[in-house]
Amino acid sequence: MPALVSFRRHGEYIATAGQPQPQHFPVLARAGYAAIINLATEASSNWLRDEPQICAELGLPYHHLPVTWTRPTPEDFDAFVALLDQYKHQKLFVHCALNMRVSTFMFLHRVLNLGETVEAASQDLHRVWTPDETWQRFIDDMLQRRLSS
């Protein structure tokens, strides 16, 4: 079985990665994940059209929160956090195409909601990628907006 792209663990309950292959989902179900959250869009090059059906057959709740690569929004992030809250203290597997969207949202969640420092949270982010101009602007805007309110 191929490895999950950019697999990361975030504490006891959350794991993230790029797009899983069909053979990964039974392994995730056996590992006790309570739900799958997908931030990729159908425009992603490795989009798995059958993912909702695969998850349903395994009894894994599937949540699709498509985040447009060129236009992430505060509403996207809020919907993401709401799902994390819904599954608090349960194992979640969160993915997008290459773990770039997810690693950015996890960075923001850790800083804005869990009180971690930018320096600590950015280590995991930068193990996956260095945000491009669009995503760095989104990060900066979110930090400014949330930290100044």
N, C-alpha and C positions, 0 to 999 in steps of 0.2 A: 504494500500500500504506500502511495506517495505521502510524504510528510505534508502537514498543513503549512501553508505559506505564512511566514512571519508569526508563528504561534507565540502567544504571550499569556502568562497567568497574571491576574490582578487580584491578589489576595486569595482567600479561600473559595470565593463563590463565582468569580468571573474569569473566563478565558476568552481570548480574542484571536482572530487569524484572518487570513484571506479566504477566498471562496473555497469551501470544502468540496470534495468530490463525492459522488453518491455513496461510495464505500465507507466514507468517514461517518456518516450519520448513524448507522447502527452502533458504531463504537462510542459515539457521543451519548446515545441513548443508554447503552450499558454502563457508561461512566456516571450516570445519574444526573445528567443535565436536565433541568426542568423545562427549558424553553430555548428556542433559537431566535435570535434577532438578526436581521439582515438589513444593512444600510446601503447596499449596492442598488443600482438601477438596472433596468433591462438593457440599457445602453452599454453596460460593462462588458468588456470583451469575453470574460469567462462566466457570464450569467448562466445560472443553472435553472432553466425553465421549470423543471419538475420538482424543485426543492419543496414547495408547499405540500405536494402530494407525498413525497418521500417522508417528510416529517410527520404528516398525518398518519401514514401507515405504521409509523413507529410510536405513535402516541405522543409525539413531541409538539407542543404548541409552537407555532411559527408566526413571527411578527415581521412584516416587511415595512420598514420605514425608509423609503427611497430618498437618499440625499443626493441632489444633483451635484456632480463633481465641481462645476464651475460656479455654483451658487448655494453654498451651505447657508442655512438661516438659523437665527435664534429659535424659531419654532421647531426646526428639526432637532436641535439640541434638547429643547424642553420635552419633546415627545420621547426622545431617547431616555432622559432622566426619569420620566414618568414610568417607563417600562422597567428600568432598574429598580425603582421604588416598588412597583407591583410585585416583583420577584425577589424582594429583599430577603436575605438569608436562604436563598435557593441558588443552586448552580445554574449559571447562564452561559451560553456560548453565543458570542456576538461576533459577526463578521461583516465584511464588505468584499470588494474584489481583491484587494491586496493588503488589507488591514490599515490603510492610510486614513480613511474617514474615521474608522473606529478608534484608532490610536489617538487621533486628535480629540474626538469626543471624550475618550477616557481621560486624557490629559486634563481637559476642561472640567470634567466631573470631579476628578481628584482634587484639583485646585479650588474650584468654586463651591463644591458641596461637601468635600471631605476634609478641607482645611490643610491639604498638603502644600508644601512650597512649590513654586514654579520650578526651582532647580531640581527637586526630587522627582516630580512628575514628568519633567521633560526628558529625564534619562530614558524612560521606557519609550516615549514618543520618538526620540532620536535613534533608538535602536531599530525602529521600523523605517523611519524616513525623516528627511528634513522638509518641513512644509514649504510648498511653493508660495508665490506671492499671494494668490487668492486665499489659501488656507492660513497663511500667517496673518493676513489682514483680518480674517474671521477670528482667529485666536485673540489678536490684539483688541478687536472690537468687543468681543465677549468678556475678556478680562476687564477692560475699561468700564463697560456697561454694568457688569455685576459687582465689581469691587467698589465702584463709586456710588452705588445705590444703597 
